[in-house]
């Protein structure tokens, strides 16, 4: 789902009733990274932008670190 489809599609947010651009960025990043929607979610605009633009790249970095370590362990055993 593209951010423009969410933003232009008239989706509603439960917190304030309208989807802002930061809501669209947040939900797009959460969906793309398959983190999912939990019971504990950032509500404010700043918290959502922080999660989408700072925390998500950290998630990717940790995932690549895990994959690189697993790859090295497999290569050393072969």
N, C-alpha and C positions, 0 to 999 in steps of 0.2 A: 504494500500500500504506500503510495507516494505521499509526501507531506502536502503537496498541492491538492490531492484528492481529499485528504482529511480536512484541510483548511477551507477549501472551497465547497466541500460537500455538506456543510452545515451541521457537522457533528456537534453534540452537546457534551459539556463537562459537568460532572456532578457537583463540583465545588462551587462554581459561580454561574453555571448554566451556559456559558459560551466557551468555545475553543479558541484560545489565542494562538499566536504563532509558536510561542514557547511550549504550549501544550502539544502542538503538532510535532515539534522537534523531539520532545521527550518521548511521546508514545511511538514515534517512528523508530527512534534509537532502541527503545526497549523491545519492540517487535523484531527489528532486524537482528539484534544480538541474541534473541531468544531468551532473554533474562526472565521474561514473564511479568505478570502483574500480580504482586503480592498484596497482603493486607497492610503492609507498611509501605507507603508511597510518599514521595515528596509532594507537597500541596502548593507551596508558594512558587511563583515564577522563578525566583532566584534558585531555589532548591532543584527545580526541574532542569534548568539550564546547567547548573553545576553537575547534576547527574549525567545529562546527555553529553556535555562537552568535556568533562574532566574525568568522572568516574568510569564512563564507558571505555575511553582509551586505556585506562589502567586495567580494566577487565580484559581487553584485547592483549595487552602486554603480558599479563599473567598467563593467559591461554597460550600465547606463543612461547613463553618460557617453559610451560609444561610440555608442549609438543616438542620443543627442541631438546629438552632433557630426556624425554621418552625416546626420541629418535636416536640420540647419542647412546643410550643404554642398549638399544636394539642393535645398532651398528657394531658396538664393541663386542657383543655376544656372538655375532655372526662371523 
